[in-house]
Amino acid sequence: MRRAMTVTVGLGLVLLAACGGDGGFTQGDAPSLEVNDGTNPVSQNGTVTVAANVPTRISVSNTGTGALEIKQIVLSSSVDGAFTLSSLPMPTADEPIYVYPDDYAHEFTLIYTPVAGSIRPTATVTLVTNKTIEGTETFKFEVSPEVATPRLLVQPQVVDFDTVSEGASSTKAVALLNTGAVDLVISGFYLSGSPGYTVDFAGQSYVVTAETASTGITLATPVTIASGASQHLDITYTASGPEPAEGELTLLSNDPNSPTVIQMYANVAGPCIQVSPTRVDFGGKLVGQQSTINLQIQSCGDRALTISNVQWVDDGFGMFAMTDIALGTLPVDLEPGQTLYLPIIYTPVAVSPVGSSGSPELDEGMLRITSNAYIANYDVEVSGFGTDGSCPNANITVTEGEEVIPQTTLHLSAAGSAATNGAITGWEWSVVQPSGSASVFLPSPYVEKPTFEANVVGEYIFRLKVYDALGTVSCEEATYTVYVTSPEAIHVELLWTTPGDVDETDTGYTAFGESVGSDVDLHFLHPNAINAFNPTGWFDSRYDCYWSDTAPNWGGAGATDDPSLDRDDTDGAGPENLNLAFPENGTSYKVGVHYWDDWGYGISFATIRVYIYGQLRMQWANVQLVNFDMWDVATIAWPSGSVTKLEGGGSGSNQPVITHDYPVPFF
C-alpha cells in the first residue's frame, strides 16, 4: 500500500512585465530570497556565527513566484586566508544559478581557519541576484567567529570492523581531538547496540547493557583534553553470530555541539561464503557404483573470498572423495559472485543395514572448507547409503524447461516417479536457490505438482524425495537444474534483508492496512532527469523508472529502447527487477535505491546486482539503509557497458553515497 499521492497541477499565468528600461518584474512574478545557516534564518545585514575549522552550510531558497538568479557570491574578509567560501557551481553573471519557487535550495559552505597572530577577524558575504519581490538585487550578511569553545573531533566517527570471524575479536582505536580553544571535558557516555561491543576508556572497560544504553555512564573522574591535544579509546567487537552487528557510543562533553555519536559496524559487508547444497545427500546408491554430486562454492559478499584449504575431516572410511583438480592451486580467490564447482564422489561398498527407525543406516562423512569468511571453517556433511535397487525412483519434470527469464513461474511435477511396492504416496521438494532469493513452493513442498517463482538471476537446483506405500524413501534424490538468465542488455536486481522481519517470505498487508514487510524501491535514471529543477534527478516524472512509472517513454517510437520495472515488491526481501533491451549510445544511466517505508521493521541491508547481457558486472552487497534513505549506487555507461560504483559517502572513499531523509516530491 503506497502512500496517498497528491497530484499538483500547474496553472499557466499570463503576467505583464512592469514598464521601465531595467526589464524588472512585477510583484506577481518576482522571486523572494531566504537565507538560512542550517539552524536559524539569516536576515539582511545580519550575522552568522561560525566555529573554527568546522564547515558552516548556508542555504539559499526562493519563496516567491518567479525564478531567482544568483549571479555572484562574494566573500570579503578583514584578514586574508581566515575565511573560505565554497559553492558548486560558483555562479557568474553569464552562468547564474537558478533557484525556483518551492524547489531545492542552493547551498554553499563557509570555513573559518584561525590565522596565527591576527585579531578576531570578520567577513562579509554578498549575494548578487536579479530583482526580488522586495525590490533589491543584493543580500549581505556578516560572518563572525564564535567565542572560544572546546571542539571534539572524533577520528574515525564510523568504526567499521569489516568481517570478524566466528568466536574472534577485533579492536580498533578511536582518536579524540580537541580542536577548540579551551579545555574539552568528557563527563560521560551512552553505549548501545550489539552486546558484542566493549569500550575501553579512561582506564576501565564497559560492555553494552540495558543500563549503558538507557541511563548511560557518568565518569567518576571526567576526562579533560587540552586545546590541541588528544586522547584515544579502544572499541572491541567479539563475534557471536554471522548477523550484521551495529552499535553507538554517544560521548557527553562541554562541546557546544555535544553529544557526539560514534557509530560501529561489524559483519555488514566483506567476504562471504555460500555453499550449496549445505548437506550433500547421495541417498541410496547401488553397491560398487560411483556417484558424483557437484558442490557449489560461491563468493556471496562484496569482497573476494579466499579459500585456503579443503580437506576431509571424515571420509567415511574411504567411501567419500573429491576431485582435487577442480580446486586448482590453493589458496584460490573467488571474486564477488564467482562460483567454484567441486565434484564430491560416493562409492558404497555394502548394502546399508536397516535401523530401528525402519530407514537405512547412513554412511557419513565431513568436508571442511577453510576461508576468510565469517565462518572460517565451513563444514559440509556428506551422507548416503548402499542399496540393491529396491527403493522407489524419484523423477522431476519442469514444464518451462532448463532456462528461463526472471519472474517465470515454474510448474514442477513428480508424476514420472515410480515404485516397486505400490504407488508413490509422499513427496518432499527442496531447492538450492541463488543468494537473496526467498521464493517458496506453492501450495507447499509436500505435493506432487508445486509451483515456484524464479525471480533472481542464477542457478536453481530442485531436489525431490518420494515415498512408496510402505514409507520407503527413494534411493536417491532426483535433481533438476533451472538456469535463470536475462537476455536484456541491462538487467538490474535489488534484493534486501530486514533483520526485524522474522518472516520475509510472507506477502500482503495486515488487517490494519500495514505491509507485512519492508518496502525498498529500485530506481533507474536517464541523464535527462538531472536539471535545474531537479539536480539529483530522482523521482523525475518522466526520466526515473521506478514503481510510480514502471515503463517510461525515453527514446524513440516503440518500447525497445525504454526500460521497464518488471517487479515491484512492497512487503520485504525483493527482488525488484529492471530491464532495458536497447540502451541509447552515448548515455550514462544511474542506478539508485530508496527506502520508501520500513513499516516499523527497522534497518534493511540492500544488495544490487547489475548484469550486462546476462553477465554479472557489479554486485554491492548488504548496504545498510534506514527509513527514507536514498542510495546513489552506480552508473552504467553505454555502449561500453562499464558499471561504476558511486563511492565517497560516509567516512571513507569506498563508502556508499546515501542521502538521509531524502525529500520525495509530490507524494
ROMI-335095 format. One line per 3 residues: number of its first residue (from 1); for each residue x, y, z of C-alpha. Coordinates in steps of 0.5 Angstrom, whole numbers, padded with zeros to 4 digits. Example, Ala and Ser with C-alpha at 12.3 -4.5 7.8 and 13.67 -1.06 7.14 Angstrom:
BEGIN
1	0025,-0009,0016; 0027,-0002,0014
// end
This chain:
BEGIN
1	0000,0000,0000; 0003,0006,-0002; 0002,0013,0001
4	-0003,0017,-0002; -0001,0021,-0008; -0002,0028,-0008
7	-0002,0031,-0016; 0000,0038,-0016; -0003,0041,-0023
10	0001,0048,-0025; -0003,0053,-0028; -0001,0058,-0033
13	-0001,0065,-0032; 0000,0071,-0036; 0003,0077,-0033
16	0005,0083,-0036; 0012,0086,-0034; 0013,0093,-0031
19	0015,0099,-0035; 0022,0101,-0035; 0028,0100,-0038
22	0031,0095,-0033; 0026,0090,-0035; 0024,0089,-0028
25	0019,0084,-0025; 0012,0086,-0023; 0011,0084,-0016
28	0007,0078,-0018; 0013,0074,-0021; 0019,0076,-0017
31	0023,0072,-0013; 0024,0072,-0005; 0030,0070,-0003
34	0031,0067,0004; 0038,0065,0007; 0039,0060,0013
37	0045,0058,0017; 0042,0051,0018; 0040,0053,0025
40	0037,0060,0024; 0034,0065,0019; 0039,0070,0017
43	0037,0077,0016; 0039,0082,0011; 0046,0085,0014
46	0045,0080,0020; 0051,0076,0023; 0053,0069,0022
49	0057,0066,0028; 0062,0060,0025; 0066,0056,0029
52	0074,0055,0028; 0075,0049,0022; 0068,0047,0022
55	0064,0048,0015; 0058,0052,0016; 0053,0051,0011
58	0049,0057,0008; 0042,0055,0004; 0039,0060,-0001
61	0032,0059,-0002; 0026,0062,-0006; 0019,0063,-0003
64	0017,0068,-0009; 0013,0066,-0015; 0019,0068,-0020
67	0026,0065,-0021; 0031,0067,-0017; 0038,0068,-0021
70	0044,0068,-0016; 0049,0072,-0021; 0055,0072,-0015
73	0057,0070,-0008; 0063,0075,-0006; 0067,0074,0000
76	0071,0079,0003; 0075,0079,0010; 0079,0083,0014
79	0084,0078,0015; 0087,0074,0009; 0086,0067,0009
82	0082,0067,0015; 0075,0065,0011; 0074,0060,0005
85	0067,0060,0001; 0066,0054,-0003; 0060,0054,-0008
88	0059,0048,-0013; 0058,0051,-0018; 0060,0058,-0017
91	0056,0063,-0020; 0058,0068,-0025; 0054,0074,-0029
94	0054,0069,-0035; 0052,0063,-0032; 0048,0064,-0026
97	0045,0059,-0021; 0037,0059,-0022; 0033,0057,-0015
100	0026,0056,-0017; 0020,0057,-0012; 0019,0052,-0007
103	0024,0048,-0010; 0031,0045,-0008; 0035,0051,-0005
106	0042,0052,-0007; 0048,0051,-0001; 0055,0054,0000
109	0060,0053,0006; 0064,0058,0010; 0070,0055,0013
112	0074,0060,0019; 0081,0058,0020; 0084,0062,0025
115	0091,0066,0023; 0096,0066,0028; 0098,0073,0031
118	0091,0076,0028; 0086,0079,0032; 0079,0076,0031
121	0077,0077,0024; 0071,0079,0021; 0068,0078,0014
124	0062,0080,0009; 0058,0075,0004; 0055,0079,-0001
127	0050,0075,-0006; 0048,0079,-0012; 0041,0077,-0015
130	0036,0079,-0020; 0031,0084,-0017; 0027,0081,-0012
133	0020,0082,-0009; 0023,0087,-0004; 0026,0091,-0010
136	0033,0089,-0008; 0039,0086,-0012; 0044,0085,-0007
139	0044,0081,0000; 0049,0082,0005; 0051,0079,0012
142	0057,0079,0017; 0061,0073,0019; 0064,0073,0026
145	0068,0067,0029; 0064,0065,0035; 0068,0066,0042
148	0073,0061,0045; 0070,0054,0046; 0072,0047,0046
151	0071,0042,0040; 0071,0035,0040; 0073,0032,0034
154	0073,0024,0033; 0077,0020,0028; 0074,0016,0026
157	0067,0017,0027; 0065,0011,0024; 0068,0005,0026
160	0068,-0001,0021; 0070,-0008,0023; 0069,-0011,0017
163	0069,-0019,0018; 0070,-0021,0025; 0070,-0029,0024
166	0066,-0033,0029; 0069,-0033,0036; 0074,-0028,0034
169	0075,-0021,0037; 0078,-0014,0033; 0080,-0008,0037
172	0080,-0001,0034; 0083,0005,0037; 0079,0012,0036
175	0082,0019,0037; 0079,0024,0041; 0082,0031,0039
178	0080,0038,0042; 0080,0043,0036; 0077,0048,0040
181	0081,0054,0044; 0079,0052,0051; 0080,0045,0055
184	0075,0040,0053; 0072,0036,0059; 0068,0029,0057
187	0064,0027,0063; 0060,0021,0061; 0057,0017,0055
190	0052,0012,0053; 0054,0005,0050; 0048,0002,0046
193	0047,-0004,0040; 0050,-0011,0040; 0052,-0014,0046
196	0059,-0016,0043; 0062,-0009,0043; 0067,-0007,0049
199	0069,0000,0050; 0076,0001,0054; 0076,0009,0056
202	0079,0012,0062; 0082,0006,0065; 0076,0002,0065
205	0072,-0003,0061; 0065,-0002,0059; 0060,-0007,0055
208	0053,-0006,0052; 0048,-0007,0058; 0041,-0004,0059
211	0044,0001,0064; 0049,0004,0059; 0044,0004,0053
214	0039,0008,0057; 0042,0011,0063; 0049,0012,0061
217	0055,0012,0065; 0058,0018,0069; 0065,0018,0069
220	0068,0019,0077; 0073,0023,0074; 0072,0027,0068
223	0077,0026,0062; 0080,0033,0060; 0083,0034,0054
226	0087,0041,0053; 0087,0045,0047; 0090,0042,0041
229	0091,0035,0045; 0088,0029,0044; 0087,0022,0048
232	0084,0015,0045; 0079,0010,0047; 0079,0003,0044
235	0073,-0001,0042; 0073,-0008,0041; 0068,-0013,0038
238	0067,-0020,0039; 0063,-0024,0034; 0058,-0029,0037
241	0054,-0030,0030; 0054,-0028,0023; 0049,-0023,0023
244	0051,-0015,0022; 0052,-0012,0029; 0051,-0005,0030
247	0053,0000,0036; 0053,0007,0038; 0058,0011,0043
250	0055,0017,0045; 0060,0022,0048; 0058,0028,0053
253	0062,0034,0054; 0062,0041,0054; 0063,0042,0047
256	0057,0046,0045; 0055,0041,0040; 0055,0035,0045
259	0053,0030,0045; 0058,0027,0040; 0056,0020,0037
262	0061,0014,0034; 0058,0009,0030; 0060,0002,0030
265	0059,-0004,0025; 0061,-0011,0024; 0060,-0016,0019
268	0056,-0011,0015; 0060,-0013,0009; 0066,-0017,0007
271	0068,-0024,0004; 0062,-0029,0005; 0062,-0036,0003
274	0055,-0039,0001; 0056,-0047,0000; 0050,-0051,-0004
277	0048,-0056,-0002; 0049,-0055,0005; 0049,-0062,0006
280	0051,-0067,0001; 0046,-0073,0001; 0047,-0078,-0004
283	0041,-0082,-0002; 0041,-0089,-0004; 0047,-0092,-0009
286	0048,-0098,-0012; 0054,-0102,-0008; 0060,-0101,-0012
289	0057,-0096,-0016; 0061,-0089,-0016; 0056,-0083,-0016
292	0058,-0075,-0016; 0055,-0069,-0014; 0058,-0062,-0015
295	0059,-0058,-0009; 0058,-0051,-0011; 0062,-0046,-0007
298	0060,-0038,-0008; 0063,-0032,-0006; 0057,-0028,-0004
301	0060,-0022,-0001; 0063,-0015,-0004; 0070,-0017,-0003
304	0074,-0023,-0005; 0073,-0030,-0002; 0080,-0033,-0001
307	0079,-0041,0000; 0086,-0043,0003; 0084,-0051,0005
310	0079,-0056,0003; 0080,-0063,0007; 0076,-0069,0009
313	0075,-0069,0017; 0072,-0076,0016; 0072,-0079,0009
316	0067,-0085,0011; 0073,-0090,0011; 0074,-0088,0004
319	0068,-0088,0001; 0067,-0081,0000; 0072,-0077,-0004
322	0073,-0070,-0008; 0076,-0069,-0015; 0082,-0064,-0012
325	0084,-0062,-0019; 0077,-0058,-0019; 0081,-0053,-0014
328	0087,-0052,-0017; 0093,-0049,-0013; 0091,-0047,-0006
331	0090,-0041,-0004; 0084,-0039,-0009; 0081,-0032,-0010
334	0073,-0032,-0012; 0071,-0025,-0014; 0064,-0023,-0011
337	0059,-0027,-0015; 0064,-0032,-0017; 0063,-0040,-0016
340	0067,-0046,-0016; 0064,-0053,-0017; 0068,-0058,-0013
343	0066,-0066,-0015; 0064,-0070,-0009; 0064,-0077,-0010
346	0061,-0083,-0006; 0062,-0091,-0007; 0058,-0095,-0003
349	0062,-0102,-0001; 0056,-0106,0002; 0048,-0105,0003
352	0047,-0101,0009; 0043,-0105,0014; 0036,-0102,0016
355	0036,-0099,0023; 0031,-0099,0029; 0027,-0093,0025
358	0026,-0097,0019; 0031,-0093,0015; 0037,-0095,0012
361	0043,-0093,0017; 0048,-0088,0013; 0055,-0088,0011
364	0057,-0081,0014; 0063,-0076,0012; 0065,-0069,0014
367	0068,-0064,0009; 0072,-0058,0011; 0073,-0051,0007
370	0077,-0046,0010; 0077,-0039,0008; 0077,-0031,0010
373	0069,-0031,0011; 0066,-0030,0018; 0065,-0038,0019
376	0073,-0039,0018; 0072,-0047,0018; 0065,-0049,0014
379	0064,-0056,0015; 0059,-0060,0010; 0056,-0066,0012
382	0056,-0072,0007; 0052,-0078,0007; 0049,-0084,0003
385	0047,-0091,0004; 0048,-0097,0000; 0042,-0101,-0004
388	0041,-0106,-0008; 0036,-0102,-0012; 0029,-0104,-0009
391	0027,-0097,-0006; 0023,-0092,-0011; 0025,-0088,-0016
394	0024,-0080,-0016; 0023,-0076,-0022; 0023,-0069,-0024
397	0020,-0065,-0030; 0019,-0058,-0031; 0014,-0055,-0036
400	0018,-0049,-0037; 0025,-0052,-0038; 0032,-0051,-0036
403	0033,-0044,-0038; 0028,-0038,-0036; 0028,-0031,-0035
406	0027,-0028,-0029; 0020,-0028,-0026; 0018,-0034,-0029
409	0013,-0039,-0025; 0016,-0046,-0026; 0011,-0052,-0026
412	0014,-0058,-0023; 0012,-0065,-0023; 0014,-0071,-0020
415	0009,-0075,-0024; 0014,-0079,-0027; 0017,-0082,-0020
418	0015,-0090,-0020; 0016,-0095,-0014; 0016,-0103,-0014
421	0012,-0103,-0007; 0005,-0100,-0010; 0004,-0093,-0011
424	0008,-0086,-0009; 0005,-0083,-0003; 0009,-0078,-0001
427	0013,-0072,-0004; 0019,-0068,-0001; 0021,-0062,-0005
430	0027,-0058,-0003; 0031,-0052,-0007; 0038,-0049,-0007
433	0037,-0042,-0010; 0041,-0036,-0011; 0044,-0032,-0006
436	0038,-0027,-0004; 0032,-0031,-0007; 0027,-0032,-0002
439	0022,-0036,-0006; 0018,-0042,-0004; 0014,-0048,-0006
442	0006,-0047,-0007; 0002,-0049,-0004; 0007,-0053,0000
445	0014,-0057,-0002; 0010,-0064,0000; 0005,-0064,-0006
448	0006,-0068,-0013; 0006,-0061,-0017; 0008,-0055,-0014
451	0010,-0048,-0017; 0016,-0044,-0016; 0017,-0037,-0018
454	0024,-0036,-0020; 0026,-0028,-0019; 0033,-0028,-0018
457	0038,-0029,-0024; 0042,-0035,-0022; 0042,-0043,-0022
460	0036,-0046,-0018; 0038,-0054,-0016; 0031,-0057,-0015
463	0031,-0064,-0011; 0026,-0069,-0010; 0025,-0075,-0005
466	0019,-0079,-0006; 0016,-0085,-0001; 0012,-0091,-0003
469	0006,-0094,0000; 0011,-0098,0005; 0014,-0091,0007
472	0021,-0093,0004; 0024,-0087,0001; 0027,-0086,-0006
475	0034,-0089,-0006; 0037,-0082,-0008; 0034,-0075,-0009
478	0032,-0073,-0016; 0035,-0067,-0018; 0033,-0062,-0024
481	0037,-0055,-0025; 0034,-0049,-0028; 0038,-0043,-0030
484	0035,-0036,-0030; 0038,-0031,-0034; 0037,-0025,-0037
487	0038,-0024,-0045; 0037,-0016,-0044; 0043,-0011,-0045
490	0042,-0008,-0038; 0039,-0012,-0032; 0039,-0010,-0025
493	0037,-0013,-0019; 0035,-0010,-0012; 0035,-0015,-0006
496	0034,-0014,0001; 0034,-0017,0008; 0031,-0014,0014
499	0033,-0017,0021; 0027,-0014,0024; 0022,-0018,0020
502	0022,-0025,0022; 0019,-0028,0016; 0021,-0025,0010
505	0017,-0030,0005; 0010,-0027,0007; 0006,-0022,0003
508	0001,-0017,0003; -0002,-0013,0009; -0005,-0014,0016
511	-0012,-0013,0018; -0010,-0005,0019; -0007,-0004,0012
514	0000,-0005,0014; 0005,-0008,0010; 0008,-0015,0013
517	0015,-0013,0011; 0019,-0007,0009; 0019,-0003,0002
520	0025,-0002,-0001; 0025,0001,-0008; 0029,0001,-0014
523	0031,0007,-0019; 0034,0007,-0026; 0035,0014,-0028
526	0036,0017,-0035; 0041,0023,-0035; 0036,0028,-0038
529	0033,0027,-0031; 0038,0032,-0028; 0037,0039,-0029
532	0036,0046,-0025; 0029,0044,-0023; 0032,0037,-0020
535	0039,0037,-0019; 0039,0030,-0017; 0034,0027,-0022
538	0031,0022,-0017; 0023,0022,-0018; 0023,0025,-0024
541	0016,0025,-0027; 0019,0022,-0034; 0026,0020,-0033
544	0026,0016,-0027; 0024,0009,-0028; 0021,0006,-0021
547	0015,0004,-0018; 0011,0010,-0020; 0013,0010,-0027
550	0015,0003,-0029; 0015,0003,-0036; 0017,0011,-0038
553	0018,0013,-0045; 0025,0015,-0046; 0027,0014,-0053
556	0024,0014,-0060; 0018,0011,-0062; 0016,0004,-0059
559	0018,0001,-0053; 0025,-0003,-0055; 0029,0003,-0052
562	0025,0004,-0046; 0027,0001,-0039; 0022,-0003,-0035
565	0021,-0004,-0028; 0018,-0012,-0028; 0017,-0013,-0021
568	0016,-0008,-0015; 0016,-0012,-0008; 0013,-0008,-0003
571	0013,-0013,0003; 0020,-0015,0004; 0026,-0018,0001
574	0025,-0017,-0006; 0027,-0018,-0011; 0026,-0012,-0015
577	0028,-0013,-0023; 0029,-0008,-0028; 0031,-0009,-0036
580	0033,-0005,-0042; 0034,-0008,-0048; 0037,-0003,-0053
583	0040,0003,-0049; 0042,0009,-0052; 0049,0010,-0054
586	0053,0016,-0051; 0049,0015,-0045; 0050,0014,-0038
589	0045,0011,-0033; 0044,0012,-0026; 0042,0006,-0021
592	0039,0008,-0014; 0035,0005,-0008; 0030,0009,-0004
595	0028,0006,0003; 0021,0008,0002; 0017,0005,0008
598	0020,0001,0014; 0013,-0001,0016; 0016,-0001,0023
601	0021,-0007,0022; 0027,-0002,0022; 0034,-0002,0018
604	0035,-0006,0012; 0041,-0009,0008; 0041,-0008,0001
607	0044,-0011,-0005; 0045,-0009,-0012; 0047,-0013,-0018
610	0048,-0011,-0025; 0048,-0016,-0031; 0050,-0014,-0038
613	0048,-0019,-0043; 0047,-0024,-0037; 0054,-0023,-0034
616	0055,-0020,-0027; 0059,-0014,-0028; 0057,-0011,-0021
619	0055,-0013,-0014; 0054,-0009,-0008; 0052,-0013,-0002
622	0049,-0011,0005; 0049,-0004,0005; 0045,-0001,0011
625	0039,0003,0010; 0035,0007,0015; 0028,0009,0013
628	0027,0015,0008; 0035,0014,0006; 0037,0015,-0002
631	0043,0011,-0004; 0046,0013,-0011; 0049,0006,-0013
634	0053,0006,-0019; 0053,0009,-0027; 0052,0005,-0033
637	0056,0007,-0039; 0053,0005,-0046; 0056,0002,-0051
640	0062,0000,-0047; 0057,-0003,-0041; 0062,-0001,-0036
643	0059,-0001,-0029; 0062,0004,-0024; 0060,0005,-0016
646	0059,0011,-0014; 0063,0012,-0007; 0066,0017,-0003
649	0060,0018,0002; 0060,0017,0010; 0067,0017,0013
652	0071,0014,0007; 0073,0013,0000; 0070,0006,-0001
655	0063,0008,0003; 0056,0009,-0001; 0053,0015,-0002
658	0047,0016,0002; 0042,0022,0003; 0038,0021,0009
661	0031,0023,0010; 0031,0024,0002; 0026,0029,0000
664	0021,0026,-0004; 0017,0031,-0008; 0009,0030,-0010
667	0007,0024,-0005
// end
